Amino acid sequence: MRRLLLQFFQNEDGATVLEYAWIGVLISIAAIAAFHAISSQMRTWYWPIVNNLAQ
């Protein structure tokens, strides 16, 4: 039983999956922040055009 527990704690196969998950989360957060910044900038550019076309 002790050997089984030692093997379980020394096994690092799941660590790689967790690292990839963290990388995916960080990339997703950066992408959401970038999309939000881009959408805010586009809104300030295109609202005057939309308002002029609506008149």
C-alpha positions as CSV (number, residue, x, y, z in Angstrom):
1,M,0.0,0.0,0.0
2,R,2.8,2.4,0.9
3,R,4.5,1.7,-2.5
4,L,1.2,2.5,-4.3
5,L,0.9,5.8,-2.5
6,L,4.5,6.7,-3.3
7,Q,3.9,6.0,-7.0
8,F,0.7,8.1,-6.9
9,F,2.5,11.1,-5.4
10,Q,5.4,10.8,-7.8
11,N,3.2,10.5,-10.9
12,E,3.3,13.8,-12.8
13,D,1.1,12.9,-15.8
14,G,-1.8,15.1,-14.6
15,A,0.5,18.1,-14.0
16,T,1.0,18.6,-17.7
17,V,-2.8,18.7,-18.2
18,L,-3.1,21.3,-15.5
19,E,-0.4,23.4,-17.0
20,Y,-2.1,23.4,-20.4
21,A,-5.4,24.3,-18.7
22,W,-3.7,27.3,-17.0
23,I,-2.2,28.4,-20.3
24,G,-5.6,28.1,-21.9
25,V,-7.2,30.1,-19.2
26,L,-4.6,32.9,-19.3
27,I,-4.9,33.1,-23.1
28,S,-8.7,33.3,-22.8
29,I,-8.5,36.1,-20.3
30,A,-6.1,38.1,-22.5
31,A,-8.3,37.5,-25.6
32,I,-11.5,38.7,-23.7
33,A,-9.7,41.8,-22.5
34,A,-8.4,42.5,-26.1
35,F,-11.9,42.0,-27.6
36,H,-13.4,44.4,-25.0
37,A,-10.8,47.1,-25.8
38,I,-11.3,46.7,-29.5
39,S,-15.1,46.8,-29.2
40,S,-14.9,50.0,-27.1
41,Q,-12.6,51.6,-29.7
42,M,-14.8,50.5,-32.6
43,R,-17.9,51.8,-30.9
44,T,-16.3,55.3,-30.6
45,W,-15.4,55.2,-34.3
46,Y,-18.6,53.9,-35.8
47,W,-21.4,55.5,-33.6
48,P,-21.0,58.8,-35.4
49,I,-21.3,57.1,-38.8
50,V,-24.3,55.1,-37.7
51,N,-26.0,58.3,-36.3
52,N,-25.3,60.2,-39.6
53,L,-26.8,57.3,-41.6
54,A,-29.9,57.2,-39.4
55,Q,-30.7,60.8,-40.1
